[in-house]
């Protein structure tokens, strides 16, 4: 495709029913694209008339991607905790999907990654995303590492933290930690811009987050104010909390937050990669505010 060719107009989206996937689906539709949700169950739904079946970790028929100009891969099974299961479903499933992309000749691929993916991370989720980033680079795609996504939708990690600060007393772990954040509207604009142009080089890894560090306590306080509660914090060392959560998970005790997610909160990435990408694309990534 040359720079004078018309832009692609058909995007296939995994994880379209999730928080981030829903944001992206709405943005691409608003931009005039046909959105093909790739999802586990395909029903007769007027909101998703083009849906096709896809289950992460299962064999992929390249014909599923027929007529697709862009694939955006959001799907990730966060219910899995064993490293072997994460590798089998999330990593190998992603590799199979990208092999189908190559076989079908899909022109563009964007992987939704995470700021938890950085060299040296001990988090299972972060290591899995690093492997997925290598897989998307192998097919000439782009990886977009999202910061902590927040906004009116209150999904994902931000939604879990917002519920946590509504407790009478909130345990404050990682009191010296921080997060890089990104508003949900900027997520939609950023990924739409990457998918709509070839301005980001093949194989690139870019961070979609404001480069200013937000102290973890400040983040929780803001979430509490937004929820209409005045948070009371009890500083506790994260290591014993992490250990207790691991035991609870082995006993299959429901938790509001997984131990692996806690590890990601207290051991964040050191910087946002290639933050100038967004100004070059005409996208504003706002600092954290509620």
ABEGO torsion letter per residue (X at the ends): XBAABBBBABBBBBGAABAAAAAAAAAAAAAGBBBBBBBABBBBBAABAABBBBBBGBBBBAAAABGBABBBBABBBAABABAAAAAAAAAAAAAAAAAAAAAAGBABBBBBBBAABBBGBABAAAAAAAAAAAAAAAAGBBBBBBBBBBEAAGBEAAAAAAAAAABABBBBBGAABBBBBBBAAAAAAAAAAAAABAABBBGBBBBBBBABBBBAAAAAAAAAAAAGBBBBBBBBBAAAAAAAAAAAAAAGBBBABBAAAAAAAABBBABBBGAAAAAAAGBBBBBBBX
